[in-house]
Amino acid sequence: MTRRPLDLIFIAAVWALWFVAMWFGERWSLFVENWFMSVTMAFGSFIAGSTSQGGGAVAFPVMTLGFDIDPKGARDFSMMIQSVGMTSASVAILWRRIAIEKTALVVAGIAGAGGVIIGLEFVQQWFSPNPTKVFFVSLWLAFGFALWRINRITGKIRRRHLSDTSPKAILFLAVSGFLGGMISGLLGSGLDILVFAMLVLGFRLCETVATPTSVILMAANSLVGFAWRGMGGGGEPIATEIWNYWWVCVPIVAIGAPMGARFISNRGHEFVVRLLLAVIVAQFLGALFIVPFDRFLTTLACATFGLGVALFLAVWIWGKRYA
């Protein structure tokens, strides 16, 4: 007897619940004013499912740079929408038995849960809107550089699982998960890129295993962040405007993210990597034109990029010795 695909059942359930909520809440008119977010997440959800970047990596710069939405609201939306899209992608990954790294999933996931709460309660208080935007685009630019190096340096390494579960290896995973969680509490995503970089650069894990692992990690981290915000943690309640954006994107990301997960399981994603690099560079250039850079913001951008590259480079150097 053939089992019914659990991922399709999950998508159908999301659509059914969404339809009922939209119908009884009379929310259909939200599409008129907020259609641009639906279009944005059609692209962002596919990126979230097929790469190590969460959908917030697309939503955050579009919302903050393109539509001048407060970074805290963009952060909330990123976690909210990833809770749907990346959870849907995670169901597809697990049901189709796509290879993942379970040790990293448990260790970085638990550490990341603590990190995102710390980020929401404390780290976000340290940044005002413009510095947050600059920190985001500069951090992703550093990641883009690391991603480019990953594809040039680690192409011959194809480990399918961690061969080392020593206390030192567990510590590295926990630290990267905790730091990534804190960044997620500020920007809506971050756990995925740091753990992905640690797995590929440090532990020399195959990219096709590290990517679905990071997708599941970011889904779990987003659920924790969304729940924490929903319970009143992290400052003021989630704005009505952000909820409206969420309603018009739920059905799209429920399909888009699993499509990305399926895509990456069957093909190499070199062209997606190139697309990611183009998006990262474009969002940084957009920030240069939109954000009024002064001496402080320029220093912050240079410091974030420099420290980010140094961090990824240090992981790579450690990974050479580990390999």
ABEGO torsion letter per residue (X at the ends): XBBBBAAAAAAAAAAAAAAAAAAAAGAAAAAAAAAAAAAAAAAAAAAAAABABBAAAAAAAAAAAAAGBBAAAAAAAAAAAAAAAAAAAAAAAAAAGBBBBAAAAAAAAAAAAAAAAAAAAAAAAABBAAAAAAAAAAAAAAAAAAAAAAAAAAAABABABBABABAAAAAAAAAAAAAAAAAAAAAGBGAAAAAAAAAAAAAGBBAAAAAAAAAAAAAAAAAAAAAAAAAGBGEBBBBAAAAAAAAAAAAAAAAAAAAAAAAAAABBAAAAAAAAAAAAAAAAAAAAAABBBBAAAAAAAAAAAAAAAAAAAAAAAAAAAAX
